[in-house]
C-alpha cells in the first residue's frame, strides 16, 4: 500500500515537472528544431497538464516554421514509438508466415 502511494506521488511529480517545460504563450525568441523535438516528445505530459487546468500550450506559437514542425513530428513519433511498433509488427508477421 505504501509503495503504491509513493508511485502515484512520483508519477504526479514527473508529470508536473515535464509539463512545466511545455510552451506557455508567446515567447520573444522563435522556437527552432530542437524546441520542436522537445515539445513533440513531451506532448502527452503537456496534454495532461492542460487537462488539469494549467495554462500551457501544446506547441510554440512563435516558431521558425518547417524546422520546428519537423522536430515536433520527429519528437511526437518517438514519443509514441511509431518506428519500433512498425518494425515489431513486421517481425511478428514474418514469424507467423514461417510457422
KOLROMAR-85241 format. One record per residue: residue in three letters; residue number from 0; x, y, z of N, C-alpha, C in turn. Coordinates in nm, 3 decimals, padded with zeros to 5 digits, always signed. Atoms other than C-alpha are relative to their C-alpha. Layout:
+------+------+---------+---------+---------+---------+----------+---------+---------+---------+---------+
! resn ! resi !  n_east ! n_north !    n_up ! ca_east ! ca_north !   ca_up !  c_east ! c_north !    c_up !
+------+------+---------+---------+---------+---------+----------+---------+---------+---------+---------+
!  ALA !  NUM !       X !       Y !       Z !       X !        Y !       Z !       X !       Y !       Z !
...
+------+------+---------+---------+---------+---------+----------+---------+---------+---------+---------+
//
This chain:
+------+------+---------+---------+---------+---------+----------+---------+---------+---------+---------+
! resn ! resi !  n_east ! n_north !    n_up ! ca_east ! ca_north !   ca_up !  c_east ! c_north !    c_up !
+------+------+---------+---------+---------+---------+----------+---------+---------+---------+---------+
!  UNK !    0 ! +00.082 ! -00.118 ! +00.000 ! +00.000 !  +00.000 ! +00.000 ! +00.087 ! +00.126 ! +00.000 !
!  UNK !    1 ! -00.087 ! -00.116 ! -00.010 ! +00.280 !  +00.239 ! +00.090 ! +00.076 ! +00.024 ! -00.130 !
!  UNK !    2 ! -00.075 ! -00.016 ! +00.125 ! +00.476 !  +00.171 ! -00.228 ! -00.090 ! +00.051 ! -00.112 !
!  UNK !    3 ! +00.093 ! -00.047 ! +00.103 ! +00.166 !  +00.228 ! -00.443 ! -00.023 ! +00.150 ! +00.015 !
!  UNK !    4 ! +00.018 ! -00.143 ! -00.023 ! +00.113 !  +00.569 ! -00.283 ! +00.124 ! +00.078 ! -00.045 !
!  UNK !    5 ! -00.123 ! -00.065 ! +00.042 ! +00.477 !  +00.657 ! -00.342 ! +00.012 ! +00.004 ! -00.152 !
!  UNK !    6 ! -00.003 ! +00.004 ! +00.146 ! +00.449 !  +00.550 ! -00.705 ! -00.094 ! +00.104 ! -00.061 !
!  UNK !    7 ! +00.096 ! -00.098 ! +00.051 ! +00.142 !  +00.768 ! -00.758 ! +00.054 ! +00.142 ! +00.020 !
!  UNK !    8 ! -00.058 ! -00.131 ! -00.027 ! +00.314 !  +01.068 ! -00.596 ! +00.116 ! +00.027 ! -00.095 !
!  UNK !    9 ! -00.114 ! -00.016 ! +00.091 ! +00.629 !  +01.011 ! -00.804 ! -00.048 ! +00.026 ! -00.142 !
!  UNK !   10 ! +00.054 ! -00.021 ! +00.134 ! +00.424 !  +00.987 ! -01.124 ! -00.057 ! +00.141 ! -00.014 !
!  UNK !   11 ! +00.053 ! -00.136 ! +00.002 ! +00.244 !  +01.309 ! -01.038 ! +00.109 ! +00.105 ! -00.008 !
!  UNK !   12 ! -00.111 ! -00.094 ! +00.004 ! +00.572 !  +01.488 ! -00.976 ! +00.070 ! +00.000 ! -00.135 !
!  UNK !   13 ! -00.062 ! +00.010 ! +00.132 ! +00.718 !  +01.361 ! -01.303 ! -00.086 ! +00.071 ! -00.104 !
!  UNK !   14 ! +00.090 ! -00.067 ! +00.094 ! +00.411 !  +01.478 ! -01.496 ! +00.005 ! +00.151 ! +00.018 !
!  UNK !   15 ! -00.006 ! -00.143 ! -00.027 ! +00.422 !  +01.816 ! -01.326 ! +00.130 ! +00.062 ! -00.049 !
!  UNK !   16 ! -00.129 ! -00.057 ! +00.041 ! +00.792 !  +01.866 ! -01.392 ! +00.017 ! +00.000 ! -00.151 !
!  UNK !   17 ! -00.013 ! +00.003 ! +00.145 ! +00.774 !  +01.761 ! -01.756 ! -00.098 ! +00.095 ! -00.068 !
!  UNK !   18 ! +00.094 ! -00.094 ! +00.061 ! +00.465 !  +01.970 ! -01.828 ! +00.044 ! +00.144 ! +00.023 !
!  UNK !   19 ! -00.049 ! -00.136 ! -00.021 ! +00.645 !  +02.272 ! -01.688 ! +00.096 ! +00.043 ! -00.111 !
!  UNK !   20 ! -00.088 ! -00.032 ! +00.113 ! +00.878 !  +02.255 ! -01.991 ! -00.080 ! +00.028 ! -00.126 !
!  UNK !   21 ! +00.085 ! -00.022 ! +00.116 ! +00.583 !  +02.298 ! -02.226 ! -00.007 ! +00.149 ! -00.033 !
!  UNK !   22 ! +00.008 ! -00.141 ! +00.038 ! +00.538 !  +02.620 ! -02.421 ! -00.116 ! +00.070 ! +00.071 !
!  UNK !   23 ! +00.106 ! -00.074 ! -00.069 ! +00.339 !  +02.889 ! -02.242 ! -00.009 ! +00.140 ! -00.058 !
!  UNK !   24 ! +00.022 ! -00.132 ! +00.059 ! +00.225 !  +03.175 ! -02.458 ! +00.103 ! +00.036 ! -00.106 !
!  UNK !   25 ! -00.085 ! -00.052 ! +00.106 ! +00.421 !  +03.389 ! -02.697 ! +00.135 ! +00.039 ! +00.058 !
!  UNK !   26 ! -00.135 ! -00.032 ! -00.046 ! +00.797 !  +03.396 ! -02.640 ! +00.068 ! +00.092 ! -00.100 !
!  UNK !   27 ! -00.073 ! -00.094 ! +00.085 ! +01.037 !  +03.656 ! -02.779 ! +00.078 ! -00.074 ! -00.110 !
!  UNK !   28 ! -00.082 ! +00.076 ! +00.095 ! +01.275 !  +03.408 ! -02.944 ! -00.086 ! -00.106 ! -00.069 !
!  UNK !   29 ! +00.075 ! +00.106 ! +00.066 ! +01.122 !  +03.183 ! -03.210 ! +00.059 ! -00.138 ! +00.033 !
!  UNK !   30 ! -00.042 ! +00.136 ! -00.033 ! +01.135 !  +02.814 ! -03.124 ! +00.047 ! -00.069 ! -00.127 !
!  UNK !   31 ! -00.059 ! +00.067 ! +00.116 ! +01.353 !  +02.610 ! -03.359 ! -00.020 ! -00.150 ! +00.003 !
!  UNK !   32 ! +00.010 ! +00.145 ! +00.016 ! +01.409 !  +02.245 ! -03.443 ! +00.004 ! -00.074 ! +00.133 !
!  UNK !   33 ! -00.017 ! +00.075 ! -00.125 ! +01.525 !  +02.131 ! -03.100 ! -00.114 ! +00.026 ! +00.098 !
!  UNK !   34 ! +00.120 ! -00.025 ! -00.081 ! +01.237 !  +02.303 ! -02.921 ! -00.117 ! -00.082 ! -00.054 !
!  UNK !   35 ! +00.106 ! +00.082 ! +00.060 ! +01.002 !  +02.131 ! -03.166 ! +00.016 ! -00.146 ! +00.036 !
!  UNK !   36 ! -00.028 ! +00.139 ! -00.038 ! +01.170 !  +01.799 ! -03.093 ! -00.045 ! -00.024 ! +00.144 !
!  UNK !   37 ! +00.037 ! +00.014 ! -00.141 ! +01.124 !  +01.854 ! -02.720 ! -00.150 ! +00.010 ! +00.021 !
!  UNK !   38 ! +00.144 ! -00.017 ! -00.016 ! +00.766 !  +01.978 ! -02.748 ! -00.077 ! -00.120 ! -00.055 !
!  UNK !   39 ! +00.064 ! +00.121 ! +00.052 ! +00.674 !  +01.676 ! -02.962 ! +00.018 ! -00.117 ! +00.095 !
!  UNK !   40 ! -00.027 ! +00.112 ! -00.090 ! +00.836 !  +01.441 ! -02.713 ! -00.083 ! +00.008 ! +00.129 !
!  UNK !   41 ! +00.075 ! -00.014 ! -00.126 ! +00.650 !  +01.583 ! -02.409 ! -00.147 ! +00.031 ! -00.023 !
!  UNK !   42 ! +00.138 ! -00.038 ! +00.029 ! +00.312 !  +01.623 ! -02.578 ! -00.100 ! -00.067 ! +00.094 !
!  UNK !   43 ! +00.095 ! +00.066 ! -00.090 ! +00.143 !  +01.369 ! -02.353 ! -00.003 ! +00.068 ! +00.136 !
!  UNK !   44 ! -00.006 ! -00.070 ! -00.128 ! +00.262 !  +01.549 ! -02.041 ! -00.062 ! +00.139 ! -00.012 !
!  UNK !   45 ! +00.063 ! -00.131 ! +00.023 ! +00.157 !  +01.883 ! -02.189 ! -00.152 ! -00.013 ! -00.003 !
!  UNK !   46 ! +00.144 ! +00.023 ! +00.007 ! -00.186 !  +01.742 ! -02.264 ! -00.058 ! -00.028 ! +00.138 !
!  UNK !   47 ! +00.047 ! +00.026 ! -00.136 ! -00.221 !  +01.607 ! -01.911 ! -00.002 ! +00.127 ! +00.084 !
!  UNK !   48 ! -00.003 ! -00.126 ! -00.073 ! -00.117 !  +01.941 ! -01.768 ! -00.113 ! +00.091 ! -00.042 !
!  UNK !   49 ! +00.110 ! -00.083 ! +00.050 ! -00.371 !  +02.118 ! -01.989 ! -00.134 ! -00.053 ! +00.051 !
!  UNK !   50 ! +00.124 ! +00.058 ! -00.052 ! -00.644 !  +01.876 ! -01.878 ! -00.022 ! +00.035 ! +00.147 !
!  UNK !   51 ! +00.012 ! -00.034 ! -00.141 ! -00.570 !  +01.958 ! -01.514 ! -00.003 ! +00.150 ! +00.025 !
!  UNK !   52 ! +00.025 ! -00.142 ! -00.016 ! -00.618 !  +02.329 ! -01.578 ! +00.121 ! +00.091 ! -00.006 !
!  UNK !   53 ! -00.117 ! -00.088 ! +00.011 ! -00.263 !  +02.456 ! -01.624 ! -00.007 ! +00.078 ! -00.130 !
!  UNK !   54 ! +00.004 ! -00.084 ! +00.119 ! -00.223 !  +02.739 ! -01.873 ! +00.128 ! -00.022 ! -00.081 !
!  UNK !   55 ! -00.116 ! +00.034 ! +00.082 ! +00.023 !  +02.571 ! -02.108 ! -00.048 ! -00.032 ! -00.141 !
!  UNK !   56 ! +00.034 ! +00.029 ! +00.139 ! +00.032 !  +02.518 ! -02.482 ! +00.051 ! -00.136 ! -00.043 !
!  UNK !   57 ! -00.043 ! +00.128 ! +00.057 ! +00.075 !  +02.209 ! -02.691 ! +00.120 ! +00.023 ! -00.091 !
!  UNK !   58 ! -00.113 ! -00.034 ! +00.088 ! +00.311 !  +02.380 ! -02.938 ! +00.032 ! +00.147 ! +00.018 !
!  UNK !   59 ! -00.044 ! -00.138 ! -00.013 ! +00.505 !  +02.705 ! -02.951 ! -00.069 ! +00.086 ! -00.107 !
!  UNK !   60 ! +00.066 ! -00.089 ! +00.096 ! +00.316 !  +02.993 ! -03.112 ! +00.100 ! +00.072 ! -00.087 !
!  UNK !   61 ! -00.104 ! -00.069 ! +00.076 ! +00.631 !  +03.176 ! -03.218 ! +00.108 ! -00.102 ! -00.035 !
!  UNK !   62 ! -00.097 ! +00.102 ! +00.041 ! +00.829 !  +02.916 ! -03.414 ! +00.061 ! +00.037 ! -00.135 !
!  UNK !   63 ! -00.074 ! -00.031 ! +00.122 ! +01.064 !  +02.906 ! -03.710 ! -00.063 ! -00.060 ! -00.125 !
!  UNK !   64 ! +00.066 ! +00.056 ! +00.118 ! +00.824 !  +02.725 ! -03.941 ! +00.029 ! -00.148 ! -00.015 !
!  UNK !   65 ! -00.016 ! +00.143 ! +00.027 ! +00.907 !  +02.394 ! -04.105 ! +00.107 ! -00.068 ! +00.084 !
!  UNK !   66 ! -00.094 ! +00.072 ! -00.088 ! +01.220 !  +02.320 ! -03.894 ! -00.062 ! -00.036 ! +00.135 !
!  UNK !   67 ! +00.067 ! +00.028 ! -00.128 ! +01.011 !  +02.348 ! -03.577 ! -00.096 ! -00.118 ! -00.017 !
!  UNK !   68 ! +00.100 ! +00.105 ! +00.020 ! +00.734 !  +02.130 ! -03.718 ! +00.064 ! -00.134 ! -00.034 !
!  UNK !   69 ! -00.073 ! +00.125 ! +00.026 ! +00.984 !  +01.872 ! -03.846 ! +00.048 ! -00.059 ! +00.131 !
!  UNK !   70 ! -00.043 ! +00.047 ! -00.131 ! +01.133 !  +01.847 ! -03.498 ! -00.119 ! -00.048 ! +00.083 !
!  UNK !   71 ! +00.121 ! +00.038 ! -00.074 ! +00.782 !  +01.834 ! -03.350 ! -00.049 ! -00.138 ! -00.043 !
!  UNK !   72 ! +00.047 ! +00.130 ! +00.050 ! +00.683 !  +01.542 ! -03.574 ! +00.096 ! -00.112 ! +00.036 !
!  UNK !   73 ! -00.097 ! +00.102 ! -00.039 ! +01.005 !  +01.354 ! -03.503 ! -00.014 ! -00.031 ! +00.149 !
!  UNK !   74 ! +00.020 ! +00.020 ! -00.143 ! +00.958 !  +01.407 ! -03.129 ! -00.128 ! -00.073 ! +00.031 !
!  UNK !   75 ! +00.128 ! +00.066 ! -00.020 ! +00.596 !  +01.303 ! -03.148 ! +00.007 ! -00.147 ! -00.039 !
!  UNK !   76 ! -00.008 ! +00.141 ! +00.043 ! +00.673 !  +00.986 ! -03.343 ! +00.091 ! -00.081 ! +00.093 !
!  UNK !   77 ! -00.082 ! +00.074 ! -00.096 ! +00.949 !  +00.893 ! -03.098 ! -00.071 ! -00.020 ! +00.131 !
!  UNK !   78 ! +00.075 ! +00.014 ! -00.125 ! +00.715 !  +00.953 ! -02.805 ! -00.101 ! -00.113 ! -00.008 !
!  UNK !   79 ! +00.099 ! +00.106 ! +00.013 ! +00.454 !  +00.716 ! -02.942 ! +00.060 ! -00.130 ! -00.053 !
!  UNK !   80 ! -00.068 ! +00.122 ! +00.043 ! +00.709 !  +00.465 ! -03.072 ! -00.041 ! -00.048 ! -00.137 !
!  UNK !   81 ! +00.048 ! +00.035 ! +00.133 ! +00.600 !  +00.472 ! -03.436 ! +00.089 ! -00.098 ! -00.074 !
!  UNK !   82 ! -00.090 ! +00.086 ! +00.075 ! +00.908 !  +00.314 ! -03.591 ! +00.018 ! -00.137 ! +00.061 !
!  UNK !   83 ! -00.022 ! +00.128 ! -00.067 ! +00.957 !  +00.043 ! -03.332 ! -00.124 ! -00.089 ! -00.008 !
!  UNK !   84 ! +00.123 ! +00.080 ! +00.010 ! +00.594 !  -00.066 ! -03.343 ! -00.015 ! -00.059 ! -00.139 !
!  UNK !   85 ! +00.010 ! +00.051 ! +00.137 ! +00.602 !  -00.099 ! -03.721 ! +00.101 ! -00.112 ! -00.023 !
!  UNK !   86 ! -00.103 ! +00.103 ! +00.018 ! +00.925 !  -00.298 ! -03.709 ! -00.038 ! -00.128 ! +00.073 !
!  UNK !   87 ! +00.037 ! +00.120 ! -00.074 ! +00.797 !  -00.535 ! -03.441 ! -00.120 ! -00.069 ! -00.066 !
!  UNK !   88 ! +00.115 ! +00.059 ! +00.070 ! +00.474 !  -00.585 ! -03.639 ! +00.048 ! -00.081 ! -00.119 !
!  UNK !   89 ! -00.053 ! +00.073 ! +00.115 ! +00.674 !  -00.691 ! -03.946 ! +00.068 ! -00.129 ! +00.046 !
!  UNK !   90 ! -00.067 ! +00.119 ! -00.051 ! +00.880 !  -00.934 ! -03.736 ! -00.102 ! -00.105 ! +00.040 !
!  UNK !   91 ! +00.103 ! +00.095 ! -00.042 ! +00.567 !  -01.091 ! -03.585 ! -00.068 ! -00.062 ! -00.121 !
!  UNK !   92 ! +00.065 ! +00.050 ! +00.121 ! +00.410 !  -01.122 ! -03.929 ! +00.090 ! -00.101 ! -00.071 !
!  UNK !   93 ! -00.095 ! +00.092 ! +00.063 ! +00.726 !  -01.288 ! -04.067 ! +00.007 ! -00.133 ! +00.076 !
!  UNK !   94 ! -00.003 ! +00.123 ! -00.079 ! +00.730 !  -01.537 ! -03.779 ! -00.124 ! -00.085 ! -00.024 !
!  UNK !   95 ! +00.122 ! +00.076 ! +00.025 ! +00.367 !  -01.633 ! -03.846 ! +00.007 ! -00.072 ! -00.135 !
!  UNK !   96 ! -00.011 ! +00.059 ! +00.133 ! +00.444 !  -01.698 ! -04.213 ! +00.093 ! -00.120 ! +00.003 !
!  UNK !   97 ! -00.095 ! +00.110 ! -00.009 ! +00.744 !  -01.919 ! -04.125 ! -00.059 ! -00.121 ! +00.068 !
!  UNK !   98 ! +00.059 ! +00.113 ! -00.075 ! +00.541 !  -02.131 ! -03.884 ! -00.112 ! -00.055 ! -00.079 !
+------+------+---------+---------+---------+---------+----------+---------+---------+---------+---------+
//
